[in-house]
Amino acid sequence: MENETNELQDKKEQILSEIETYVRSEYEAARLRAIDNVSRIVGSLLLTICLILIAFAVLTFCAAAVVSALAQCIPTWAACLIVGAVYLLLVPVIAACSKPLFIDPIVNKLSGIKNIEELKCETLRAEGRAAVQRERMSGHLRFAQTMYNHYSQLAQTAWNVFRSLFRK
């Protein structure tokens, strides 16, 4: 009985150790996912800022070219006002198109990252649960084997006592 108690205590410690390892690995995986998500967001933000600056520079040079071309036919101040008015007309168009062009792709990208991470997290949890279940089953099998051996020895002893009773 003391042997079985020691074995159960060892099994309990082993399961607690496995759970501790699982929790630590889950924490580490969550930390790495957070770092990965933040780096993706920061990278996307930096790329977006660079693209906006490049687009601004291109539009500035295009505007300068249009003003120069118009300045050949009309006064320079009038050419600048015309180009300014065209840009002013672009503001409501860009505002109307901002949701499908800018907001929706960003939301889809972020929600896609979230869904992938949830899937990975659920896979890790399932693997952890399976490992704990395998360990429990293995412990149950070892316990059953121990009990079988114990009762086999007990039955053998009882048989030997019974045989010795009838030999006399």
Secondary structure, DSSP 8 states (H G I E B T S, - for coil): -HHHHHHHHHHHHHHHHHHHHHHHHHHHHHHHHHHHHHHHHHHHHHHHHHHHHHHHHHHHHHHHHHHHHHHTTS-HHHHHHHHHHHHHHHHHHHHHHHIIIIIHHHHHHHHHHHHHHHHHHHHHHHHHHHHHHHHHHHHHHHHHHHHHHHHHHHHHHHHHHHHHHHH-
